[in-house]
């Protein structure tokens, strides 16, 4: 891909948002530097080693480095001074009160102010509370020591982990929050080869679109999970309920899959941040609190169902297949599997763990938890188990030989936390089985 106008772009942050954006911008033909304050990560990337798993990302990074339109820097100052457009894609982790920690965003804004050697467009790409753009503008205006002009804009990302490359090049829409025609034209030029409608708004609206979108999707997941609880009580089938609901064009089928709840970094963080900023602005967004409560309750409900089947859990063995919060990624942040492993360990359960991609990160996240062993294959993990818990819907697990699993388990019992298996086939193979709302 080539674009008519090549821009010099600095992407600040080499995480899931920043690294994907940098690699994809370079494929569009722009000259891109990606900056991160983690020297080890920068060195890894220079050596073409990926800090996390994202399908297709490694090939894009290698392509960009080979063609010399993608580079990685530790120096934020150098990155800013050499660029026309600065995308801020740093972390905004949650504080204890639910608000977003914007210290990294503010640091980038301050550094940009001190290195304003030409006109710059500073673009917020991190998920931030509404009015953050205003804060960025104030920091730059108050700290720059020359008369050079700049613009601030918002360009929130809507990338799904595991499908981020596809989502970048084939988005439903590209949201541009701008305060000047110049900023709008630059951003449209950057994305000129991406065939998607632009939604052009002011900065506050763009920032709000991101939080509102993620919060609605989380709400949809929690709603169907609440319905699944009713299905269990009524003897109904949540799979048929969600299928029929999803066929209604006003509702849609996406994010209507019942399970042990959403995880990852975005939904839990954004729910809290949106509720916090809404309250700060004067509106108590109680619905979001209930969305969070339902989501957290799904893990408790799943554990209660396991205990109801096995009775005493002490000294039982459970195999856990799937540790990342979703398939297609090795991201363990806020993964429901972590809470389930911790709770089962505290009950005295011996745990055999396996995940196709997140074993390295899982060992770090679960370090210190007792009675945990990691295995190199799902079959090795389930050998001798009283129960096997499916917690991430990797395609690999759908292809497992159920007869082989039954032979090597101590007790043929499957706890399907993602409703990913064919219930009839599992029962026909001689297993005890429960799913969520099935």
Helices and strands as residue ranges (DSSP letters): E 8-12, H 18-27, E 31-35, H 39-46, H 57-66, E 70-73, H 76-81, E 85-88, H 103-114, E 120-124, H 132-143, E 150-154, H 164-169, E 173-177, H 181-190, E 197-201, H 203-234, H 238-246, H 266-281, H 286-310, E 317-321, H 336-346, E 350-354, H 359-365, E 372-374, H 378-382, E 387-390, H 395-398, H 402-408, E 413-416, H 423-428, E 432-434
